[in-house]
Amino acid sequence: MAGLLHDIGKSAMIKDINLNKENLSDAEDLELKRHPEIGSHILKSANQFSKIAGYVLAHHEFLDGSGYPKGLTGDAIPIPSRILSIADAYDNMVNATKGQKAISWEEAASKLIADAGTKYDYNLVKLFIENVLPMYT
C-alpha cells in the first residue's frame, strides 16, 4: 500500500510546478521535496493508512544521510522505507518521463548496485535484483 501511495503528497503540490520538467528552479525543487511530509500528513488523517505514513515520510531518505526530509541515516530509516526507496528509484529509471529517457533494467540494476551502501541498503538491493527483477524481466 505504501508503494501505491508514496507520492500522494505530490497531489497537493503547487500546480505551477511541472513535475516532469527536467530542470526545476531551486524554489520548485524545495517545494517538491516537501511531498513526503505532505503525503505523510494526508495518510495520518485516514485511520486505515496511518500505519504507512511514516514509511512514506522516509521514502527519500538515504543511508548516508543525504536524503530528505529529515536527513536520517542507516537504521533510523524504517526498512519499508528503504525498500520503497529502491523500488521508486528503479521505477523512475526504467520509465521515461518528459525530462528523462528510460534506461534498461540492466542499467538500472547497475545504478542501484553502484549506490548500494551509500543511498540504498546493500542487502535490500541484492534481494531486489536477485528475487524481484527476475519476475519482471
C-alpha positions in Angstrom: 0.0 0.0 0.0 2.9 2.4 0.7 4.2 1.8 -2.8 0.9 2.8 -4.2 0.5 5.9 -2.1 4.2 7.0 -1.6 3.7 10.1 -3.9 0.3 11.1 -2.7 1.8 14.3 -1.4 2.5 15.4 -5.0 -1.3 15.7 -5.5 -1.2 18.7 -3.1 1.8 20.4 -4.8 1.5 23.8 -6.3 0.1 23.3 -9.7 2.7 25.6 -11.3 5.4 23.0 -10.7 5.7 20.8 -13.8 6.7 17.6 -12.0 8.1 16.1 -15.3 10.2 19.2 -16.1 13.9 18.4 -16.4 15.3 21.4 -14.6 13.4 22.7 -11.6 14.2 26.0 -10.1 15.7 25.9 -6.6 12.3 27.1 -5.2 10.5 24.4 -7.2 12.9 21.7 -6.0 12.5 22.7 -2.4 8.7 22.6 -2.8 8.8 19.2 -4.5 10.9 17.8 -1.6 8.0 18.6 0.7 5.9 15.8 -0.9 6.9 13.1 1.6 5.9 15.3 4.5 2.6 16.3 2.8 1.9 12.7 1.9 2.6 11.6 5.5 0.1 14.2 6.8 -2.6 13.1 4.3 -2.1 9.4 5.3 -2.1 10.1 9.0 -5.5 11.7 8.6 -7.0 8.4 7.4 -7.0 5.8 10.1 -6.6 2.9 7.6 -3.4 4.4 6.2 -1.9 5.9 9.3 0.5 3.0 9.8 2.2 3.6 6.5 2.5 7.4 6.9 6.0 7.1 8.5 7.2 4.9 5.6 6.0 7.4 3.1 7.7 10.2 5.1 11.1 8.4 4.9 11.0 7.1 1.3 13.5 9.6 0.1 16.0 9.2 3.0 19.4 7.7 2.1 21.6 5.5 4.3 24.4 8.2 4.2 22.1 11.0 5.4 21.9 12.8 2.1 18.2 12.2 1.6 15.2 14.2 2.8 13.1 15.4 4.6 15.0 14.7 7.8 18.4 13.5 6.7 18.0 10.2 8.5 20.9 7.7 8.4 21.2 3.9 8.5 18.9 2.0 10.9 17.0 5.2 11.6 15.3 4.7 8.2 12.5 2.2 8.5 13.0 -1.0 6.4 9.8 -0.5 4.5 11.0 3.0 3.5 14.4 1.6 2.4 12.5 -1.0 0.2 10.3 1.7 -1.2 13.2 3.9 -2.0 14.8 1.2 -4.1 11.6 0.3 -5.9 10.9 4.0 -6.6 14.4 4.7 -7.9 14.2 1.6 -10.2 10.7 2.6 -11.4 11.9 6.1 -12.2 14.9 4.8 -14.1 13.1 2.3 -16.3 10.1 4.5 -17.2 10.5 7.6 -19.4 9.3 11.0 -18.3 9.4 14.3 -20.1 12.8 15.1 -18.5 14.4 11.7 -18.6 14.7 8.8 -21.0 14.1 5.3 -19.8 17.1 3.0 -19.3 17.2 -0.8 -19.5 16.6 -2.9 -16.4 20.3 -4.0 -16.5 21.5 -0.3 -16.4 19.0 0.4 -13.6 20.2 -2.6 -11.6 23.9 -1.4 -12.1 23.0 2.0 -10.9 21.3 0.6 -7.8 24.4 -1.6 -7.1 26.6 1.5 -7.5 24.6 3.4 -4.9 24.2 0.4 -2.5 25.8 1.1 0.8 25.5 4.9 0.4 22.0 5.7 -0.8 20.4 2.2 -0.6 20.7 -0.7 1.8 23.1 -3.1 0.2 21.3 -6.3 1.3 17.9 -5.0 0.1 19.4 -4.0 -3.3 20.8 -7.5 -3.6 17.4 -9.1 -2.7 15.6 -6.8 -5.1 17.9 -7.7 -8.0 18.1 -11.4 -7.3 14.4 -12.0 -6.3 12.2 -9.3 -7.6 13.7 -8.3 -11.0 13.6 -11.9 -12.4 9.8 -11.9 -12.0 9.5 -8.9 -14.3 12.4 -9.1 -16.8 
